[in-house]
Amino acid sequence: MGNRGGQLHRTNKTLSARRWVTKSWICCRLHFNDRHRDIMASRQYTELFFLDEATALAAGHRPCAECRRPHFNIFIHHWARMMGQSRRLYVSEIDTVLHKERVDRRRRKVTFQATMDDLPNGCFVNYKGTPWLVLNNHMAGWSPGGYLRQLRLDAGQAVEVLTPRSLVGLLHAGYPVEIHKSAHQLQRPSVSNG
């Protein structure tokens, strides 16, 4: 699960037009220190739920520094390495970079074009209007309950990348993203020429 820095819901537990409160979009653990929350409680942050960490990264979230401290530390290490920094970075610097790569001035999702052979495991692409996870030279079709099927594209096939550019770089730098087990359980991929 995760959040975007505050309350995005109304008192009747429906989402408002607001899509974030701060630039700190985080990805948390479902279970931490026996804490229990009422979903969409008044004056509390709005809980967002993801299939896995790869899905959260595609939405532009990063690991929480409290409940996912080991992952957060690994994330910071790989980010600094990717950026060629020797000093420990402030998380606000990372959030500022990520926010520019998440949404544009009109609040639309920012995407970019790349070829399949340029993409690491764990990033998401939009292929023919649906989200796909890149994994081991193929793509796994995303659904809220798990990955449903595989598809292989030509290595040079151009695709629209949904995961923010810096997070794709982080995956290239070796960040060990958590991927739902259903992606690893898929059988042989079908082949598409685009």
N, C-alpha and C positions, 0 to 999 in steps of 0.2 A: 504494500500500500504506500501511499505518499500524500503529499499536500503541496499547495502552492502559496503557503504563507498566511493563510487566513480563511475567513468564511466566504464561501462562494454560493451558499444556499440561503433560501428564505426560511421563515419560521415554519412554513408548511412542508419543509424538507424537499423542495424542488430547487433545481439550479436556477440561479439568476443569470443575467447577461455577463456578469463579471467572470473572468476566466483565471485571474491571478490577483494576489494582493501585493506580493513582493517578488523580487527576482530569484528568491531562494525556493526553487522547485526541488523537493527532495523525494527520495524513495526510501521507505522504512520497512522494518520487519513487521509481520503480522502479530507476532508474539514477542513481548519484551517486558521483563521484570513484573510479570503478573498484572500489568496494567489492563484495564478494561474501559472501553469507550462506548458511549451511546452514539450511533451513527447520525451525523448531521445534527448534533446537539446545538442548542442556542448559544451564541457567542463563543463557539469553538471553531477550529479550522474544519474545512470540508475534507473528508477522507476520499481519496481517489484510489482505485484498485487496479492493479496491473496483473496480467497473466504471469509475467516474469520480469527480471531486471532489464532484459533486452528491450521489452516493450516500454518500460519506464524511460530508458535512455532515448528511445526513438521519439518519445514525447518531450524530451529535453530535461529530464530529471537527473539528479546526481544522488549518490548515497548520503544518507543522513549521518551527521557526525556524532549523534548520540547512540541510537539503537543499532547502527551498522558501522560502528567505529573501525573495526578491522578493514572493511571494504572501503570506507572513507579514506583511511590512511593509504591504502593501495591506490585508490583513485588519485589522491593528491600526488603521490610519488610518480605515477605514470603521467599525470598532467604536466608536472614540472619537467620530466624527462622529454616529453613530447615538445614542450615549449623551449627546451634548451636552458632551463633555469636551474641554478644550483641552490637558490634560497627557497625556503618553504613559502608557498604562496598563500595569500589571504583568500579565504573562500569567497568573499565578496567580489574579488577580481574574477574568479572563475564564473560566478553567477552572472556578472555583467557580460562577459564574453558569450556565455550560453544564451542569455536572454536575446542578444542581437541575432543569434542563429536560430532561435525558436520561432519568433514572430516578427513580422514587418510592422511598419508604422500603421498599417490598416488592420492590424491584429490577425493577419493571415499567416498560416504556417509557412515557414521558409524551407524550401527544398533546394536541391541542386542535382545536376546531371553527372553521372559517372558511368564507367563500364563495369561489367560484372567482375572482370579480373582485377579491378582496382579496389574491391570491397572486401573487408575482413569479416570473419564470422561474427555474428551478433548484431550486425546493423540491419536496418529495415529499408526496403524499397517499395515503391508503388509500381505495380505491374498490372496493366490493364484495369486500373481502378480499385485494386485490392492490395492490402499490405502483405508483404512476404518477408520472412527472415532469411538472411544469407547465412548458410551453414554448410561447410565442407563442399564447396564448389557446386552447390545447388541452392534452391530456395524452398522454404517450408511455408505453406499457406497458413496465415494467422487466423484464429477465431478466439472469442472471449474464453472458451473452455479448453483450448489447446490447439496445437498445430495439426492440420488435417491431411495435407497431402504435400508431395514434393514435386518440384519442377526444376529442370535444368535448362539454363539458357546458354547460348554461345558466350565464350569468355569476353568477346568484344561487344556484346549486346549493350546498348545504352539503356540506362534505367534512371528513374527519378528516385533520389535518395531521400528518405524521410528522417533518418537519424541526423541530428545536427553535425555539421562538418567537423567541429572539434572533437566530438564524441566518436566519430569514425576514426579520427586520428588517434584517439586514446585507445581504441580497440586495436588499431595497427601497432601501437606501442606496447601491446601485451596485456591490457587490462582484462582480467578473467571474468567476463560477464556471465551471470547466471542465466541459463536458458531452461525453460520448462522441459521436463522429461519427454513430453510427447513429441518434441522435435527430433529427439534422438531415436525414437521408436518407429519412425516412418520407414517404409520399405523403399525399394528402388524407385528413383525419380522417372517421371515421363520426360520427354525431350520436346522443347519448343524452339522453333527458329524465329520466334518473335511474332 
